[in-house]
Amino acid sequence: MARKTPKTPAKKTTKRAAAPVKSKTKAKKRRSSRKTPQAAPERSIVKSLIKWCVVVGIWGVMFVILLLGWYGAELPAITEQADFERRSTITIKAADGSIISRYGDLKGNTISLQDVPPHLPHAVIAIEDRRFYTHFGIDPIGLARAMSRNILSGGVRQGGSTITQQLAKNLFLSQERTLKRKIQEAMLALWLEHELSKDEILSAYLNRVYLGSGAYGMDAAARRYFDKPASQVNLYEAAVLAGLLKAPSHYSPIYAPKASNKRARIVLQAMVRAGFITQQQAANAKNVMVTAEDTRPLSQNRARYFTDWVISALDDLIGRSNDDLVIETTLHPDIQQIAEDRLVAMIDNYHDIKQVSQGAVLIMDKKGAIIAMVGGKDYSASQFNRTAQAKRQPGSAFKPIVYLTALEKGWDRDQMILDAPFDEDAQYRPENFNQKYFGEVTLTQALTKSMNTASVRLMQESGGPKATIATARKLGIHAPLAPDLSLALGSSAVSLIELSSAYAAIANGGNVVTPYTITRITGLDDILYYNRPSPPEGKQVIRGKNARAMQEILRNVVAQGTGRLAGITDARIAGKTGTSQDYRDAWFIGFGDDLIAGIWMGNDDNAPMDHVTGGSLPAILWKDIMQDTMPLYRDADFKANPTGGSFGRLLQSLLPIQPEIKRPDYNLNE
């Protein structure tokens, strides 16, 4: 029993028998695979692609959602309108209506589509966004076209932003060109389309878009370029304005008229293709095309001292205002140009010879209307207004105040006064400029020859410094005046505008003069903010007979005295020279029949000039300016508005004045 092993061979036999069966199965499989060798791998690849597309799609959607959420979180608060704060526009006009200067950005009236002719919005839609009324804020067709053109051109040649997207950018976003801003722009465009009607979006766009030359909105641009509101533009003008949207400076009708006209024709053809106008209407529009007017000032530096002074006076007249204003002034542009050009020429010619680097010119009429104001040689180099802000020693140009005080105290212009050296024990011992003395002289002779000792004695004998100061105050001089005898020789610093105003009171017969520049202030649609009233003559502060006596004395100064170089043939010129110690300041102030003019020359650092007296360069310059100015003013078909009113305490409320420079107050020249 233990030795039985009968099954061992059977097992071997079984294995051998099974072998052929397995071989047949493998053969069948091989035969089967030969029939469709790629079917299984293809199905596997397709399944993999589908799987990965789904995965990538899910992650892509999640990424887009996260990206939109991230950029959306950084969007400005769209429940509140963007900050539209801007500088109010102030347009300053001369007495003849021409524009002198403009401050701030120009923004016209807010317009709706009902306010403007249809061809204006049609021009904008045709050239900027033809499918504006059919898309949902984003134009897929326009975007695809722009992308294809940019790819073909190898750069960014065309944008795909709709009007709604442009409005979103203008209202809420910066001007940067990034993916982030483009996404935010699209999101805001969708929001705007949801919140506003198409007409409201288009109206907002027309009111906000920048069109060059400081003009924001179609109404402002129409006023800037065509001097008319947007409601009055014709078809061609509308095409010009719409053409500016692409590149305002490149297509400016003022600075690039050829490019502007070419662009306008493109806009007109776009309107034809859009069905807004016919080909004949486009052709007719080209035939009546207009030339844009430059309604901005001809020179940004011309009369800038004057316009700055105008701006400084606004608060006194109408208080603070955020509205756009048009200010009409007293300035005569031609006279202003003469004054500026002649002053610059004089300084350029004598800068090296006479060591003079600065000057100032002020011209006004007898009632205080400022006709011209030149506050320095070059506004771009220095905005310091030397007619109003600088206070300098006037020297003998102050003496008429002393003599006028004496006349008011009962003196006569032919009355005698001693011109002689003071005693050695005198507290104040002035000397005459040329060390010559004439003994007993009349008041007329003393002022004609600008005698120092006679002038100081006259002050002593006619009430002293306090009486002279009182007269100066009556005449509108508000600067600090030292109550001592050196005041008679002009030792106390004053401004050119103050002293010229005092001379104006003498010229008009004794009525105080308050200088003014503004006659009328209106808004863009002639809303009246201020109109200078028509008052009687200024308050009589000097007796008429004494003012007339002073006029005769000052005429003698020009005819026979230190002011001879200011004389003009066949004109009755009156005036007075002034020179401070060491030739640091040289003045001439004078008047003819209609106008008063004051000249100052010197250096800002108070450096001495080379023997420049008031009777030399300033007198020559005064004549050079006034011999052309006086007939020009008389022949003008307009005059500075003579109506009255007052700047209140304008002279005291000017910009911060230059600190007074201490210097010797004795032996002042002339």
C-alpha positions as CSV (number, residue, x, y, z in Angstrom):
1,M,0.0,0.0,0.0
2,A,2.8,2.3,0.9
3,R,4.6,1.8,-2.4
4,K,1.7,2.8,-4.6
5,T,2.5,5.6,-7.1
6,P,0.0,5.1,-9.9
7,K,-0.9,8.8,-10.5
8,T,2.5,10.3,-11.2
9,P,2.5,9.5,-14.9
10,A,-1.0,10.6,-15.3
11,K,-0.2,14.0,-14.1
12,K,2.5,14.4,-16.6
13,T,0.2,13.1,-19.3
14,T,-2.4,15.6,-18.2
15,K,0.0,18.5,-18.5
16,R,1.1,17.4,-22.0
17,A,-2.5,17.1,-23.1
18,A,-3.4,20.6,-21.9
19,A,-0.6,22.3,-23.7
20,P,-2.1,22.2,-27.1
21,V,-5.3,23.7,-25.9
22,K,-3.5,26.8,-24.4
23,S,-1.6,27.2,-27.6
24,K,-4.8,27.3,-29.6
25,T,-6.2,30.1,-27.4
26,K,-3.1,32.2,-27.8
27,A,-3.2,31.7,-31.5
28,K,-6.8,32.8,-31.7
29,K,-5.9,35.9,-29.8
30,R,-3.0,36.7,-32.1
31,R,-5.2,36.2,-35.1
32,S,-7.9,38.4,-33.6
33,S,-5.4,41.2,-32.9
34,R,-4.1,41.1,-36.4
35,K,-7.6,42.0,-37.6
36,T,-7.9,45.4,-35.7
37,P,-4.4,46.3,-34.4
38,Q,-5.0,50.1,-33.4
39,A,-8.6,50.1,-32.1
40,A,-7.8,49.7,-28.4
41,P,-5.1,52.4,-28.3
42,E,-7.2,54.9,-30.2
43,R,-10.1,54.5,-27.8
44,S,-7.7,55.0,-25.0
45,I,-6.2,58.2,-26.4
46,V,-9.7,59.6,-27.1
47,K,-10.8,58.8,-23.6
48,S,-7.6,60.4,-22.2
49,L,-8.1,63.6,-24.3
50,I,-11.7,63.9,-23.2
51,K,-10.7,63.3,-19.6
52,W,-7.9,65.9,-19.7
53,C,-10.1,68.4,-21.6
54,V,-12.7,68.1,-18.9
55,V,-10.1,68.5,-16.2
56,V,-8.4,71.5,-17.9
57,G,-11.8,73.0,-18.6
58,I,-12.9,72.7,-15.0
59,W,-9.6,74.2,-13.8
60,G,-9.8,76.9,-16.5
61,V,-13.3,77.9,-15.5
62,M,-12.2,77.9,-11.9
63,F,-9.2,80.1,-12.8
64,V,-11.3,82.5,-14.8
65,I,-13.8,82.7,-11.9
66,L,-11.0,83.3,-9.5
67,L,-9.4,85.9,-11.9
68,L,-12.7,87.7,-12.4
69,G,-13.3,87.6,-8.6
70,W,-9.8,89.0,-8.0
71,Y,-10.0,91.8,-10.5
72,G,-13.6,92.4,-9.6
73,A,-12.6,92.9,-6.0
74,E,-10.2,95.6,-7.1
75,L,-12.8,97.5,-9.1
76,P,-13.8,101.0,-7.9
77,A,-17.1,101.3,-6.3
78,I,-19.5,101.3,-9.3
79,T,-22.4,102.3,-7.1
80,E,-20.8,105.7,-7.0
81,Q,-19.8,107.7,-10.0
82,A,-16.1,108.3,-10.5
83,D,-14.5,111.5,-9.1
84,F,-15.2,114.2,-11.7
85,E,-13.5,117.0,-9.8
86,R,-11.5,119.2,-12.1
87,R,-10.2,122.7,-12.2
88,S,-12.8,125.2,-13.2
89,T,-12.1,126.9,-16.5
90,I,-11.4,130.6,-16.4
91,T,-11.2,132.3,-19.7
92,I,-9.8,135.9,-19.6
93,K,-10.7,138.3,-22.4
94,A,-9.2,141.6,-23.3
95,A,-11.2,144.8,-23.8
96,D,-11.6,144.0,-27.5
97,G,-13.0,140.6,-26.8
98,S,-10.0,138.6,-27.8
99,I,-8.9,135.8,-25.4
100,I,-5.8,136.6,-23.4
101,S,-5.4,133.4,-21.4
102,R,-7.3,130.4,-20.2
103,Y,-6.8,128.6,-16.9
104,G,-7.9,125.0,-16.2
105,D,-9.5,122.4,-18.4
106,L,-12.4,123.4,-20.6
107,K,-15.6,121.4,-20.0
108,G,-18.7,122.6,-21.8
109,N,-22.3,122.2,-20.8
110,T,-23.7,118.7,-20.2
111,I,-25.6,117.6,-23.3
112,S,-28.1,114.9,-24.1
113,L,-28.8,113.4,-27.5
114,Q,-31.9,115.6,-27.9
115,D,-29.6,118.7,-27.5
116,V,-27.4,118.1,-30.5
117,P,-28.1,117.5,-34.2
118,P,-28.3,113.7,-35.1
119,H,-25.2,113.8,-37.3
120,L,-23.0,114.4,-34.2
121,P,-23.8,111.1,-32.4
122,H,-24.1,109.3,-35.8
123,A,-20.5,110.4,-36.7
124,V,-19.2,109.0,-33.4
125,I,-21.1,105.7,-33.8
126,A,-20.0,105.3,-37.4
127,I,-16.3,105.7,-36.7
128,E,-16.0,104.2,-33.2
129,D,-18.7,101.5,-32.7
130,R,-21.0,100.8,-35.6
131,R,-22.8,98.0,-33.7
132,F,-23.3,100.1,-30.6
133,Y,-27.1,99.7,-30.5
134,T,-26.9,95.9,-31.0
135,H,-24.1,94.5,-28.8
136,F,-24.3,94.0,-25.1
137,G,-21.3,96.2,-24.1
138,I,-18.7,94.0,-25.7
139,D,-18.6,93.5,-29.5
140,P,-17.3,90.0,-30.3
141,I,-17.2,90.7,-34.0
142,G,-15.3,93.9,-33.6
143,L,-12.9,92.3,-31.1
144,A,-12.2,89.4,-33.4
145,R,-11.6,91.7,-36.3
146,A,-9.2,93.9,-34.2
147,M,-7.3,90.8,-33.0
148,S,-6.9,89.4,-36.6
149,R,-5.6,92.7,-37.9
150,N,-3.2,93.1,-35.0
151,I,-1.9,89.6,-35.6
152,L,-1.4,90.2,-39.3
153,S,0.3,93.6,-38.7
154,G,2.6,92.2,-36.1
155,G,1.5,94.8,-33.5
156,V,-1.4,96.7,-31.9
157,R,-3.0,98.6,-34.8
158,Q,-6.6,98.6,-33.9
159,G,-8.5,98.4,-30.6
160,G,-11.6,96.5,-30.0
161,S,-13.2,98.6,-27.3
162,T,-16.8,99.6,-27.7
163,I,-18.2,103.0,-26.7
164,T,-19.4,101.4,-23.5
165,Q,-16.0,100.1,-22.7
166,Q,-14.4,103.4,-23.4
167,L,-16.9,105.1,-21.1
168,A,-16.1,102.6,-18.4
169,K,-12.4,103.4,-18.8
170,N,-13.0,107.1,-18.7
171,L,-15.3,106.9,-15.7
172,F,-13.6,104.4,-13.5
173,L,-10.2,103.2,-14.7
174,S,-6.7,104.4,-15.4
175,Q,-5.3,104.7,-18.9
176,E,-2.8,101.8,-18.5
177,R,-2.8,99.0,-21.2
178,T,-2.8,95.8,-19.2
179,L,-4.8,92.6,-19.3
180,K,-6.1,93.4,-15.8
181,R,-7.5,96.8,-17.0
182,K,-9.0,95.2,-20.1
183,I,-10.8,92.6,-18.1
184,Q,-12.1,95.2,-15.6
185,E,-13.1,97.4,-18.5
186,A,-15.2,94.6,-19.9
187,M,-16.8,93.8,-16.6
188,L,-17.7,97.5,-16.1
189,A,-19.1,97.7,-19.6
190,L,-21.5,94.8,-18.8
191,W,-22.5,96.6,-15.7
192,L,-23.1,99.9,-17.5
193,E,-25.2,98.1,-20.1
194,H,-27.3,96.6,-17.4
195,E,-27.8,99.9,-15.5
196,L,-28.1,102.4,-18.3
197,S,-29.9,102.7,-21.6
198,K,-28.0,102.9,-24.8
199,D,-28.9,106.6,-25.2
200,E,-27.7,107.3,-21.6
201,I,-24.4,105.6,-22.3
202,L,-23.8,107.5,-25.5
203,S,-24.7,110.8,-23.9
204,A,-22.3,110.2,-21.0
205,Y,-19.6,109.3,-23.5
206,L,-20.1,112.4,-25.5
207,N,-19.9,114.5,-22.3
208,R,-16.7,112.8,-20.9
209,V,-14.4,112.0,-23.8
210,Y,-11.2,114.1,-24.1
211,L,-10.9,115.8,-27.5
212,G,-7.6,117.7,-27.2
213,S,-6.5,121.3,-26.3
214,G,-7.9,120.9,-22.8
215,A,-11.4,120.2,-24.0
216,Y,-13.5,117.5,-22.3
217,G,-16.7,116.6,-24.0
218,M,-18.2,117.5,-27.4
219,D,-19.7,120.8,-26.2
220,A,-16.3,121.9,-24.9
221,A,-14.6,120.8,-28.1
222,A,-17.1,122.6,-30.3
223,R,-16.5,125.8,-28.3
224,R,-12.8,125.4,-28.3
225,Y,-12.4,124.7,-32.1
226,F,-15.4,126.3,-33.6
227,D,-16.4,128.9,-31.0
228,K,-20.0,127.5,-30.9
229,P,-21.9,125.1,-28.7
230,A,-22.3,121.4,-29.9
231,S,-25.9,122.1,-30.7
232,Q,-24.8,124.2,-33.6
233,V,-22.2,122.1,-35.3
234,N,-22.7,121.2,-39.0
235,L,-22.1,117.8,-40.5
236,Y,-18.5,118.5,-41.4
237,E,-17.7,119.9,-38.0
238,A,-19.3,116.8,-36.4
239,A,-17.0,114.7,-38.6
240,V,-14.0,116.7,-37.4
241,L,-15.0,116.2,-33.7
242,A,-15.6,112.5,-34.2
243,G,-12.3,112.2,-35.9
244,L,-10.5,113.5,-32.9
245,L,-11.4,110.5,-30.8
246,K,-8.7,108.4,-32.3
247,A,-5.8,110.8,-31.6
248,P,-6.8,114.3,-30.4
249,S,-3.3,115.9,-30.9
250,H,-2.6,114.2,-34.2
251,Y,-5.9,115.2,-35.8
252,S,-6.2,118.7,-34.2
253,P,-8.0,121.0,-36.6
254,I,-5.8,123.8,-35.3
255,Y,-2.4,122.3,-35.3
256,A,-2.8,119.6,-38.0
257,P,-5.6,120.9,-40.3
258,K,-4.6,118.6,-43.2
259,A,-4.7,115.5,-41.1
260,S,-7.9,116.7,-39.5
261,N,-9.6,117.2,-42.9
262,K,-8.4,113.8,-44.1
263,R,-9.7,112.1,-40.9
264,A,-13.0,114.0,-41.3
265,R,-13.5,112.5,-44.8
266,I,-12.9,109.1,-43.4
267,V,-15.6,109.7,-40.8
268,L,-18.0,110.9,-43.5
269,Q,-17.5,107.7,-45.5
270,A,-18.0,105.6,-42.4
271,M,-21.3,107.4,-41.9
272,V,-22.2,106.6,-45.5
273,R,-21.4,102.9,-45.0
274,A,-23.4,102.9,-41.8
275,G,-26.4,104.3,-43.6
276,F,-26.5,107.5,-41.6
277,I,-26.0,109.8,-44.6
278,T,-25.9,109.5,-48.4
279,Q,-22.9,109.8,-50.6
280,Q,-24.3,113.1,-51.8
281,Q,-24.6,114.5,-48.3
282,A,-21.0,113.5,-47.6
283,A,-19.8,115.3,-50.8
284,N,-21.8,118.4,-49.9
285,A,-20.3,118.4,-46.4
286,K,-16.8,118.3,-47.8
287,N,-17.6,121.4,-50.0
288,V,-18.6,123.5,-47.0
289,M,-15.8,122.4,-44.7
290,V,-14.7,125.1,-42.2
291,T,-11.4,126.2,-40.7
292,A,-11.2,125.7,-37.0
293,E,-10.6,128.8,-34.9
294,D,-7.9,128.8,-32.2
295,T,-10.0,130.3,-29.4
296,R,-7.0,129.9,-27.0
297,P,-4.6,132.7,-26.3
298,L,-2.1,133.5,-29.0
299,S,0.8,133.3,-26.5
300,Q,0.8,131.6,-23.3
301,N,3.3,134.1,-21.8
302,R,1.6,137.2,-23.2
303,A,0.1,139.3,-20.5
304,R,0.6,136.6,-17.9
305,Y,1.4,139.1,-15.1
306,F,-1.8,140.8,-15.9
307,T,-3.9,137.6,-15.9
308,D,-2.4,136.4,-12.7
309,W,-3.4,139.7,-11.1
310,V,-6.9,139.2,-12.5
311,I,-7.1,135.8,-10.9
312,S,-6.0,137.2,-7.5
313,A,-8.9,139.6,-7.6
314,L,-11.7,137.1,-8.1
315,D,-12.3,136.3,-4.5
316,D,-13.0,139.9,-3.7
317,L,-15.6,140.1,-6.4
318,I,-17.5,136.9,-6.4
319,G,-16.0,134.7,-3.7
320,R,-14.8,131.2,-4.5
321,S,-16.4,129.5,-7.5
322,N,-16.1,126.1,-9.0
323,D,-18.0,127.1,-12.1
324,D,-16.5,127.9,-15.5
325,L,-16.1,131.6,-15.9
326,V,-15.5,134.1,-18.7
327,I,-13.8,137.3,-17.4
328,E,-13.8,140.5,-19.4
329,T,-11.0,142.9,-18.6
330,T,-9.6,146.3,-19.4
331,L,-6.4,145.1,-21.2
332,H,-5.6,146.6,-24.6
333,P,-3.7,143.7,-26.4
334,D,-1.8,146.0,-28.8
335,I,-0.6,148.3,-26.1
336,Q,0.3,145.3,-24.0
337,Q,2.4,144.0,-26.8
338,I,4.1,147.3,-27.3
339,A,5.0,147.6,-23.6
340,E,6.3,144.0,-23.4
341,D,8.4,144.3,-26.6
342,R,9.9,147.7,-25.8
343,L,10.8,146.7,-22.2
344,V,12.5,143.5,-23.4
345,A,14.4,145.3,-26.1
346,M,15.6,148.1,-23.7
347,I,16.9,145.6,-21.2
348,D,18.6,143.4,-23.8
349,N,20.3,146.4,-25.3
350,Y,21.6,147.8,-22.1
351,H,22.0,144.7,-19.9
352,D,25.8,144.5,-20.3
353,I,26.4,148.2,-20.7
354,K,24.4,149.5,-17.7
355,Q,24.1,146.3,-15.6
356,V,20.3,146.3,-15.7
357,S,18.4,143.0,-15.8
358,Q,14.8,143.8,-14.9
359,G,12.0,146.3,-15.4
360,A,8.3,146.8,-15.1
361,V,5.7,148.8,-17.0
362,L,2.2,149.8,-15.9
363,I,-0.3,151.7,-18.0
364,M,-3.8,152.8,-16.8
365,D,-6.4,155.4,-17.6
366,K,-7.3,158.2,-15.4
367,K,-10.0,156.2,-13.6
368,G,-7.8,153.3,-12.8
369,A,-8.5,150.8,-15.6
370,I,-5.3,149.0,-16.3
371,I,-4.5,149.0,-20.0
372,A,-1.2,147.1,-19.8
373,M,0.9,145.4,-17.1
374,V,4.4,144.0,-17.6
375,G,5.7,142.6,-14.4
376,G,9.1,141.6,-15.6
377,K,11.3,140.9,-18.6
378,D,10.4,137.2,-18.9
379,Y,7.4,135.6,-17.2
380,S,8.6,132.0,-17.9
381,A,11.8,132.8,-15.9
382,S,10.1,134.7,-13.1
383,Q,6.4,135.0,-12.2
384,F,7.2,137.7,-9.6
385,N,5.1,140.7,-10.6
386,R,7.3,143.8,-10.2
387,T,4.4,146.2,-10.8
388,A,2.4,145.0,-7.8
389,Q,4.4,142.8,-5.6
390,A,7.8,144.4,-5.6
391,K,8.3,147.3,-3.2
392,R,11.3,149.5,-4.1
393,Q,12.6,153.0,-3.1
394,P,11.1,155.5,-5.5
395,G,13.6,158.2,-4.9
396,S,12.5,161.6,-6.2
397,A,9.4,160.1,-7.9
398,F,7.8,160.3,-4.4
399,K,8.5,164.1,-4.2
400,P,5.2,165.1,-5.9
401,I,3.4,163.8,-2.8
402,V,5.4,166.2,-0.7
403,Y,4.7,169.2,-3.0
404,L,1.0,168.2,-3.2
405,T,0.8,168.2,0.6
406,A,2.3,171.7,0.6
407,L,-0.3,172.9,-1.9
408,E,-3.0,171.4,0.2
409,K,-1.6,173.3,3.2
410,G,-1.9,176.6,1.4
411,W,1.4,177.0,-0.5
412,D,1.5,178.3,-4.0
413,R,3.6,176.8,-6.8
414,D,5.3,180.1,-7.3
415,Q,6.1,180.5,-3.6
416,M,9.8,180.5,-2.6
417,I,11.6,177.8,-0.6
418,L,15.3,177.7,0.3
419,D,17.6,175.3,-1.6
420,A,20.8,175.2,0.5
421,P,22.9,172.8,2.6
422,F,21.6,172.1,6.1
423,D,23.5,173.2,9.1
424,E,26.1,170.8,10.5
425,D,24.2,170.3,13.7
426,A,21.0,169.4,11.8
427,Q,19.7,165.9,12.6
428,Y,19.3,165.1,8.9
429,R,21.6,166.6,6.3
430,P,20.6,165.6,2.8
431,E,22.6,166.9,-0.2
432,N,21.6,167.7,-3.8
433,F,22.5,165.1,-6.4
434,N,25.1,167.2,-8.1
435,Q,26.2,169.2,-5.0
436,K,24.8,172.4,-6.6
437,Y,22.4,174.7,-4.6
438,F,20.3,177.5,-6.0
439,G,19.2,179.5,-2.9
440,E,15.6,180.8,-2.9
441,V,13.6,179.0,-5.6
442,T,9.9,178.5,-6.4
443,L,8.2,175.2,-5.7
444,T,8.0,174.7,-9.5
445,Q,11.8,175.2,-9.9
446,A,12.6,173.0,-6.9
447,L,10.7,170.0,-8.3
448,T,11.7,170.7,-11.9
449,K,15.4,170.4,-10.9
450,S,14.6,167.7,-8.2
451,M,16.3,169.7,-5.5
452,N,16.7,167.5,-2.4
453,T,17.3,170.1,0.3
454,A,14.4,172.3,-0.9
455,S,12.1,169.3,-0.8
456,V,13.1,168.3,2.7
457,R,12.6,171.9,3.9
458,L,9.2,172.0,2.2
459,M,8.1,168.9,4.1
460,Q,9.3,170.4,7.4
461,E,7.4,173.6,6.7
462,S,4.2,171.9,5.5
463,G,3.3,169.6,8.4
464,G,6.3,167.3,8.5
465,P,6.3,163.6,7.6
466,K,3.0,162.8,9.1
467,A,1.2,165.3,6.8
468,T,2.9,163.8,3.8
469,I,1.9,160.3,4.9
470,A,-1.7,161.4,5.3
471,T,-1.7,162.7,1.7
472,A,-0.1,159.5,0.5
473,R,-2.8,157.5,2.2
474,K,-5.5,159.6,0.6
475,L,-4.0,158.9,-2.8
476,G,-4.1,155.1,-2.3
477,I,-0.5,154.4,-1.2
478,H,-0.8,151.6,1.5
479,A,2.8,150.6,1.9
480,P,4.6,151.3,5.2
481,L,6.0,154.8,5.2
482,A,8.7,155.9,7.6
483,P,7.7,159.1,9.5
484,D,11.0,160.9,9.1
485,L,12.5,163.5,6.8
486,S,14.1,161.0,4.5
487,L,10.6,160.2,3.3
488,A,10.7,163.5,1.2
489,L,13.4,161.9,-0.9
490,G,11.6,158.6,-1.4
491,S,13.4,156.4,1.1
492,S,10.3,154.3,1.9
493,A,9.7,151.4,-0.5
494,V,6.4,151.4,-2.5
495,S,5.0,149.4,-5.4
496,L,4.8,150.8,-8.9
497,I,1.1,150.3,-9.0
498,E,0.5,152.3,-5.9
499,L,2.6,155.3,-6.9
500,S,1.2,155.2,-10.4
501,S,-2.3,155.4,-8.9
502,A,-1.3,158.4,-6.9
503,Y,-0.2,160.1,-10.2
504,A,-3.5,159.1,-11.8
505,A,-5.3,161.0,-9.0
506,I,-3.2,164.1,-9.9
507,A,-4.0,163.6,-13.6
508,N,-7.7,163.3,-13.2
509,G,-8.1,166.4,-11.0
510,G,-7.8,165.0,-7.5
511,N,-10.1,161.9,-7.4
512,V,-8.7,158.8,-5.7
513,V,-8.0,155.9,-8.1
514,T,-8.4,152.2,-7.3
515,P,-6.7,150.2,-10.0
516,Y,-9.0,147.6,-11.6
517,T,-8.9,145.1,-14.4
518,I,-12.2,143.2,-14.4
519,T,-15.4,144.7,-15.9
520,R,-17.6,141.7,-16.2
521,I,-17.8,138.0,-15.2
522,T,-20.1,135.5,-16.9
523,G,-20.6,131.7,-17.2
524,L,-20.5,129.8,-20.5
525,D,-24.1,130.7,-21.4
526,D,-23.8,134.3,-20.3
527,I,-25.0,133.7,-16.8
528,L,-24.0,137.0,-15.1
529,Y,-21.8,136.7,-12.0
530,Y,-20.5,140.3,-11.9
531,N,-20.9,143.5,-13.8
532,R,-18.9,146.5,-12.8
533,P,-21.4,149.2,-11.8
534,S,-21.2,152.8,-13.1
535,P,-20.3,155.0,-10.2
536,P,-19.6,158.7,-10.1
537,E,-16.0,159.9,-10.2
538,G,-13.8,158.5,-7.4
539,K,-13.9,160.4,-4.1
540,Q,-12.3,163.9,-4.3
541,V,-9.3,163.7,-2.0
542,I,-7.2,166.6,-3.4
543,R,-8.6,170.0,-4.3
544,G,-9.0,170.5,-8.0
545,K,-7.0,173.7,-8.2
546,N,-4.1,172.0,-6.3
547,A,-4.2,169.0,-8.6
548,R,-4.1,171.3,-11.6
549,A,-1.2,173.2,-10.1
550,M,0.6,169.9,-9.6
551,Q,0.0,169.0,-13.2
552,E,1.7,172.2,-14.4
553,I,4.7,171.6,-12.2
554,L,5.1,168.1,-13.5
555,R,4.8,169.3,-17.1
556,N,7.6,171.7,-16.4
557,V,9.7,168.7,-15.2
558,V,9.4,167.2,-18.6
559,A,9.7,170.4,-20.5
560,Q,12.8,171.8,-18.7
561,G,13.9,169.5,-15.9
562,T,15.0,165.9,-15.2
563,G,12.3,164.3,-17.4
564,R,13.2,166.0,-20.7
565,L,14.0,162.6,-22.4
566,A,10.3,161.6,-21.9
567,G,9.0,164.6,-23.9
568,I,6.8,163.8,-26.9
569,T,6.3,166.4,-29.7
570,D,2.9,168.1,-29.7
571,A,1.9,166.3,-26.5
572,R,1.5,167.8,-23.0
573,I,3.4,165.3,-21.0
574,A,3.8,165.6,-17.2
575,G,5.9,163.3,-15.1
576,K,8.7,162.8,-12.6
577,T,12.0,160.9,-12.4
578,G,13.3,159.0,-9.5
579,T,16.6,157.3,-8.6
580,S,17.5,155.6,-5.4
581,Q,20.9,155.4,-3.6
582,D,23.7,153.9,-5.7
583,Y,21.5,153.7,-8.8
584,R,19.7,150.6,-7.5
585,D,16.3,151.8,-8.7
586,A,15.3,154.1,-11.6
587,W,11.8,155.3,-12.1
588,F,9.7,157.5,-14.4
589,I,6.0,158.0,-13.9
590,G,4.1,160.4,-16.2
591,F,0.8,161.0,-17.9
592,G,-0.6,162.6,-21.1
593,D,-4.1,163.5,-21.9
594,D,-5.6,160.0,-21.4
595,L,-3.2,157.6,-19.9
596,I,-0.8,157.3,-17.0
597,A,2.3,155.1,-17.3
598,G,4.9,154.0,-14.7
599,I,8.3,152.6,-15.5
600,W,10.7,150.9,-13.0
601,M,14.2,149.5,-13.9
602,G,16.7,147.8,-11.7
603,N,17.9,144.3,-10.5
604,D,16.1,141.8,-8.4
605,D,19.1,141.3,-6.2
606,N,19.3,145.0,-5.5
607,A,22.6,145.3,-7.3
608,P,23.6,148.8,-8.4
609,M,23.2,149.7,-12.1
610,D,25.8,151.7,-13.9
611,H,24.7,155.3,-13.4
612,V,21.1,154.6,-14.6
613,T,18.9,157.4,-13.4
614,G,15.2,157.9,-13.8
615,G,15.8,160.6,-16.4
616,S,17.8,158.2,-18.6
617,L,16.7,154.7,-19.6
618,P,13.2,154.8,-17.9
619,A,12.4,158.2,-19.4
620,I,13.6,157.0,-22.8
621,L,11.5,153.8,-22.5
622,W,8.5,155.8,-21.3
623,K,8.6,158.0,-24.5
624,D,9.3,155.0,-26.7
625,I,6.1,153.2,-25.4
626,M,3.8,156.2,-25.0
627,Q,4.4,157.9,-28.3
628,D,2.9,154.9,-30.0
629,T,0.4,154.0,-27.3
630,M,-1.4,157.3,-26.8
631,P,-2.6,157.7,-30.4
632,L,-3.4,154.0,-30.6
633,Y,-5.6,154.3,-27.5
634,R,-7.3,157.4,-28.7
635,D,-8.1,155.8,-32.1
636,A,-9.3,152.4,-30.7
637,D,-13.0,151.6,-31.3
638,F,-13.3,150.4,-27.8
639,K,-12.1,151.7,-24.4
640,A,-11.6,150.0,-21.1
641,N,-15.0,149.8,-19.5
642,P,-15.1,153.0,-17.3
643,T,-17.7,151.7,-15.0
644,G,-16.8,151.8,-11.4
645,G,-16.9,149.6,-8.3
646,S,-13.9,148.6,-6.2
647,F,-11.6,145.7,-5.5
648,G,-12.0,146.6,-1.8
649,R,-8.7,146.3,-0.2
650,L,-7.1,144.7,-3.2
651,L,-3.7,146.3,-2.9
652,Q,-3.3,144.9,0.6
653,S,-4.5,141.4,-0.5
654,L,-2.0,140.8,-3.3
655,L,0.2,137.8,-3.4
656,P,3.0,137.9,-0.7
657,I,5.2,140.8,-1.4
658,Q,9.0,140.9,-1.6
659,P,10.6,141.7,1.7
660,E,11.8,145.3,1.9
661,I,15.6,145.6,1.5
662,K,17.2,147.9,4.1
663,R,19.6,150.4,2.5
664,P,20.8,153.9,3.3
665,D,18.0,156.5,3.3
666,Y,20.1,159.6,2.7
667,N,21.4,161.5,-0.4
668,L,18.8,159.9,-2.6
669,N,19.4,160.9,-6.2
670,E,17.2,163.2,-8.3
